[in-house]
Amino acid sequence: MGINVTNKEAERILIVGGGFGGVSAAKELKDLPVEVGVIDRRNYHLFQPLLYQVATAALNPSDIASPIRRIFRHQKNVGVFLGEVDQVDLSGQCIRIDGESVPFDYLVLAAGATHSYFGNDQWAKYAPGLKTIDDATEIRRRFLLAFEAAEVETDPEARSACLTFIVVGAGPTGCELAGAMAEIAHNIIPADFRHIDTTTARVILIEGGPRVLGAMSEKCSKAAHEQLESLGVEIMLNTSVTEIQEDGVRCGETFVAAQNVLWAAGVKASPLGESLGVELDRSGRVIVNPDLSIPEHPNVFVIGDQAAAKCAKTGKPIPGVAQGAMQGGAFVGKIIRKEFEAKQRSESSPKRNAFTYFDKGNLATIGRNKAVADAFGVKLKGLPAWIIWAAVHILFLVNFRSKVAVAISWCWTYLFSDRGARLITGKSKIAIKRPPKFE
Ligand SMILES: Cc1cc2nc3c(=O)[nH]c(=O)nc-3n(C[C@H](O)[C@H](O)[C@H](O)COP(=O)(O)OP(=O)(O)OC[C@H]3O[C@@H](n4cnc5c(N)ncnc54)[C@H](O)[C@@H]3O)c2cc1C
């Protein structure tokens, strides 16, 4: 893959990752006479907070993903490149994309994070995590297929295992997945099956810590716990998973048979940070300076989920959330802009500020009319929190088409308790053990 230099005099700013951080950094450079290269291994920007809705058949993949090229169609100084960056060469001031070197004047790494199975990567096969569109459609496939398998299963034990769903990890993703799965099984699809009673499906949420949504206030955590239980989710707290197999999950002495296990318990930063040769934290995140640059290389920044950064005002670590990545992207974009403008005026570079994070609060949804919100000291639950959650997510979707598509899908689901994207894609062979019943 080659990145053409159209203007050899122009400064070249390379941004790795077209997620929340990368897009926000590139937008901040609008109208500057520089070359901005946004490089991503996927051709689309993904709105990860709504991925669980694709996994649970409420939304289609295209509702929450938008081509990066389209996002920058009016920003003429941006070139978008599809490719995987495999190395950063700091001494040569270049990155390598599929073995080819591309030089930079400034580099912004915003390559995000991936799942961590805490050293048990063999669990990935049985317990997929949720990070990409492929993960979401695979989870949707497994979830919907489980009901099809149960419908034609004659052995009660095997049928019960088909209808048992385990979610490991009770952070926002785990709670949202568990709530949506319970809602579908217990409220949305019971009338669609003839042999099975889908209201008997078990959704079990396993959490190693003492409460669900541990990063939110105790009040919100308690409200979320109650709302999950009201949907029929079984919650196991202070419980560590010790083994995940094809047929279930072991937690110490206890074994729970389940055909479907989902992993929402841990993340680690993109391995790209390792090639910088600077200090990383335990999750593989790059420990950055207060201005989000890396030690001894003021022209190289790391932002978003890939960075271990602290807020200069509070001293607290910046959380791995979309707001942290967007604010980090805008912050480094401004630094680059100011330094470029100073250079154009033949002035020395202005002093850089330290990054401060503006915490806009936390939201999590559990199901229809069920959510919690924790913002600016106000704690809400139920319908008011659900309305705020829905409005904020629609507001932050990257394009107008997605906003309209998501709003319409949600109105439909809300009014008719229907999930329009209940499609089993990919391989879906199941063993039919009894003749179909038609009424
Ligand atoms: C299921 C789920 C639910 C979430 N829910 C919420 C929520 O409700 N609220 C919230 O605020 N946050 C939520 N988050 C977290 C939020 O999505 C992340 O904090 C945010 O996406 C981080 O932005 P980023 O730019 O650092 O990385 P990302 O948005 O992950 O973008 C990284 C980009 O880099 C690309 N990339 C990676 N490696 C390479 C490479 N080597 N070469 C080229 N390109 C590469 C990827 O393809 C990707 O496009 C959720 C995350 C997940 C997974």
PDBQT file of the ligand as one rigid body, heavy atoms in Angstrom, charges set to zero:
ROOT
HETATM    1  C1  LIG A 501     -19.276  -3.148  23.306  1.00  0.00    +0.000 C 
HETATM    2  C2  LIG A 501     -18.766  -1.810  23.737  1.00  0.00    +0.000 A 
HETATM    3  C3  LIG A 501     -19.623  -0.909  24.352  1.00  0.00    +0.000 A 
HETATM    4  C4  LIG A 501     -19.163   0.340  24.736  1.00  0.00    +0.000 A 
HETATM    5  N1  LIG A 501     -20.046   1.205  25.319  1.00  0.00    +0.000 NA
HETATM    6  C5  LIG A 501     -19.644   2.455  25.607  1.00  0.00    +0.000 A 
HETATM    7  C6  LIG A 501     -20.567   3.408  26.115  1.00  0.00    +0.000 A 
HETATM    8  O1  LIG A 501     -21.749   3.105  26.317  1.00  0.00    +0.000 OA
HETATM    9  N2  LIG A 501     -20.110   4.675  26.357  1.00  0.00    +0.000 N 
HETATM   10  C7  LIG A 501     -18.816   5.034  26.127  1.00  0.00    +0.000 A 
HETATM   11  O2  LIG A 501     -18.462   6.193  26.316  1.00  0.00    +0.000 OA
HETATM   12  N3  LIG A 501     -17.918   4.151  25.675  1.00  0.00    +0.000 NA
HETATM   13  C8  LIG A 501     -18.292   2.879  25.402  1.00  0.00    +0.000 A 
HETATM   14  N4  LIG A 501     -17.390   1.970  24.922  1.00  0.00    +0.000 N 
HETATM   15  C9  LIG A 501     -15.971   2.354  24.832  1.00  0.00    +0.000 C 
HETATM   16  C10 LIG A 501     -15.696   3.214  23.622  1.00  0.00    +0.000 C 
HETATM   17  O3  LIG A 501     -16.286   2.653  22.474  1.00  0.00    +0.000 OA
HETATM   18  C11 LIG A 501     -14.191   3.340  23.465  1.00  0.00    +0.000 C 
HETATM   19  O4  LIG A 501     -13.677   3.947  24.634  1.00  0.00    +0.000 OA
HETATM   20  C12 LIG A 501     -13.828   4.177  22.253  1.00  0.00    +0.000 C 
HETATM   21  O5  LIG A 501     -14.255   3.534  21.081  1.00  0.00    +0.000 OA
HETATM   22  C13 LIG A 501     -12.320   4.398  22.201  1.00  0.00    +0.000 C 
HETATM   23  O6  LIG A 501     -12.022   5.154  21.055  1.00  0.00    +0.000 OA
HETATM   24  P1  LIG A 501     -10.623   4.979  20.341  1.00  0.00    +0.000 P 
HETATM   25  O7  LIG A 501     -10.597   5.982  19.236  1.00  0.00    +0.000 OA
HETATM   26  O8  LIG A 501      -9.539   4.989  21.336  1.00  0.00    +0.000 OA
HETATM   27  O9  LIG A 501     -10.640   3.497  19.750  1.00  0.00    +0.000 OA
HETATM   28  P2  LIG A 501     -11.677   2.820  18.756  1.00  0.00    +0.000 P 
HETATM   29  O10 LIG A 501     -12.942   3.563  18.680  1.00  0.00    +0.000 OA
HETATM   30  O11 LIG A 501     -11.711   1.394  19.162  1.00  0.00    +0.000 OA
HETATM   31  O12 LIG A 501     -10.956   2.944  17.341  1.00  0.00    +0.000 OA
HETATM   32  C14 LIG A 501      -9.748   2.297  17.065  1.00  0.00    +0.000 C 
HETATM   33  C15 LIG A 501      -9.615   2.174  15.556  1.00  0.00    +0.000 C 
HETATM   34  O13 LIG A 501      -8.284   1.771  15.252  1.00  0.00    +0.000 OA
HETATM   35  C16 LIG A 501      -8.309   0.795  14.227  1.00  0.00    +0.000 C 
HETATM   36  N5  LIG A 501      -7.075   0.018  14.363  1.00  0.00    +0.000 N 
HETATM   37  C17 LIG A 501      -6.716  -0.747  15.417  1.00  0.00    +0.000 A 
HETATM   38  N6  LIG A 501      -5.487  -1.248  15.217  1.00  0.00    +0.000 NA
HETATM   39  C18 LIG A 501      -5.070  -0.807  14.013  1.00  0.00    +0.000 A 
HETATM   40  C19 LIG A 501      -3.880  -1.000  13.256  1.00  0.00    +0.000 A 
HETATM   41  N7  LIG A 501      -2.860  -1.718  13.720  1.00  0.00    +0.000 N 
HETATM   42  N8  LIG A 501      -3.790  -0.404  12.052  1.00  0.00    +0.000 NA
HETATM   43  C20 LIG A 501      -4.822   0.342  11.569  1.00  0.00    +0.000 A 
HETATM   44  N9  LIG A 501      -5.961   0.567  12.255  1.00  0.00    +0.000 NA
HETATM   45  C21 LIG A 501      -6.082   0.004  13.460  1.00  0.00    +0.000 A 
HETATM   46  C22 LIG A 501      -9.576   0.016  14.486  1.00  0.00    +0.000 C 
HETATM   47  O14 LIG A 501     -10.013  -0.639  13.324  1.00  0.00    +0.000 OA
HETATM   48  C23 LIG A 501     -10.523   1.106  14.958  1.00  0.00    +0.000 C 
HETATM   49  O15 LIG A 501     -11.267   1.662  13.903  1.00  0.00    +0.000 OA
HETATM   50  C24 LIG A 501     -17.817   0.703  24.525  1.00  0.00    +0.000 A 
HETATM   51  C25 LIG A 501     -16.949  -0.202  23.910  1.00  0.00    +0.000 A 
HETATM   52  C26 LIG A 501     -17.420  -1.445  23.516  1.00  0.00    +0.000 A 
HETATM   53  C27 LIG A 501     -16.478  -2.411  22.842  1.00  0.00    +0.000 C 
ENDROOT
TORSDOF 0
